[in-house]
Amino acid sequence: MAVGIEPIGEMVLLAMENAPEKTESGLLLPEEARDKMTVGRVEAVGPDAKSVSVGDRVIFRQFSGTKMEWMGMDYLLIPEEDIQAKVME
């Protein structure tokens, strides 16, 4: 599904994941911990991005990129170099 935003160069568009309010064991997570979540799903990539593709779930640097809201969803436009790892599921 196209988002309507096409990154240029090595930029990557991530859909921000909302942190769960509880752990699997039922512990409530404080708002502070949820704000530090740095995981997102790749929604679009620029033509020069080489190491990620649409649909990848990735971990990125905490204070990187440009946060935006687009059509009711939270996104982050980030340079590919600020993506630190892929989440293997």
CORJO-V184337 format. One record per residue. N is the residue number from 1. RES is the residue in one letter. BURIAL is + if it has 9 or more other ideal C-beta (glycine too) atoms within 8 Angstrom, else -. Layout:
n:N res:RES burial:BURIAL
n:N res:RES burial:BURIAL
This chain:
n:1 res:M burial:-
n:2 res:A burial:-
n:3 res:V burial:+
n:4 res:G burial:-
n:5 res:I burial:+
n:6 res:E burial:-
n:7 res:P burial:+
n:8 res:I burial:-
n:9 res:G burial:-
n:10 res:E burial:+
n:11 res:M burial:+
n:12 res:V burial:+
n:13 res:L burial:+
n:14 res:L burial:+
n:15 res:A burial:+
n:16 res:M burial:+
n:17 res:E burial:+
n:18 res:N burial:-
n:19 res:A burial:+
n:20 res:P burial:-
n:21 res:E burial:-
n:22 res:K burial:-
n:23 res:T burial:-
n:24 res:E burial:-
n:25 res:S burial:-
n:26 res:G burial:-
n:27 res:L burial:-
n:28 res:L burial:-
n:29 res:L burial:+
n:30 res:P burial:-
n:31 res:E burial:-
n:32 res:E burial:-
n:33 res:A burial:+
n:34 res:R burial:+
n:35 res:D burial:-
n:36 res:K burial:-
n:37 res:M burial:+
n:38 res:T burial:-
n:39 res:V burial:+
n:40 res:G burial:+
n:41 res:R burial:+
n:42 res:V burial:+
n:43 res:E burial:+
n:44 res:A burial:+
n:45 res:V burial:+
n:46 res:G burial:+
n:47 res:P burial:-
n:48 res:D burial:-
n:49 res:A burial:+
n:50 res:K burial:-
n:51 res:S burial:-
n:52 res:V burial:+
n:53 res:S burial:-
n:54 res:V burial:-
n:55 res:G burial:-
n:56 res:D burial:+
n:57 res:R burial:+
n:58 res:V burial:+
n:59 res:I burial:+
n:60 res:F burial:+
n:61 res:R burial:-
n:62 res:Q burial:-
n:63 res:F burial:-
n:64 res:S burial:+
n:65 res:G burial:+
n:66 res:T burial:-
n:67 res:K burial:-
n:68 res:M burial:-
n:69 res:E burial:-
n:70 res:W burial:+
n:71 res:M burial:-
n:72 res:G burial:-
n:73 res:M burial:-
n:74 res:D burial:-
n:75 res:Y burial:+
n:76 res:L burial:+
n:77 res:L burial:+
n:78 res:I burial:+
n:79 res:P burial:+
n:80 res:E burial:+
n:81 res:E burial:-
n:82 res:D burial:+
n:83 res:I burial:+
n:84 res:Q burial:-
n:85 res:A burial:-
n:86 res:K burial:-
n:87 res:V burial:-
n:88 res:M burial:-
n:89 res:E burial:-
